[in-house]
Amino acid sequence: MSLPAKITLGIAVTISSAIIGYVHYKQSEDRLKLHQGVIRDVEQQQRRKHENTYALQKQIDMTKELKTMDTRSDDKRLDSIVVQPPE
């Protein structure tokens, strides 16, 4: 085999190896990014779940407060009604 053929073969093997190495590196990097995206999505879902639970509890508390206020106003209305005996 001549020297130029050996140099060409060496360059071709080196470039091919570099390309294969880069593809494997890029593939593992992409997998890592995808995995981090899944983790971020799960964290976001948990955060939304906690926010929704908090909002629901807040609404429940407000509903209870409104019911007690309504009950008090009903009691005041009943106290203000004067019952007159039948004639």
Residue pairs with C-beta under 8 A, 6 or more apart in sequence:
1 9
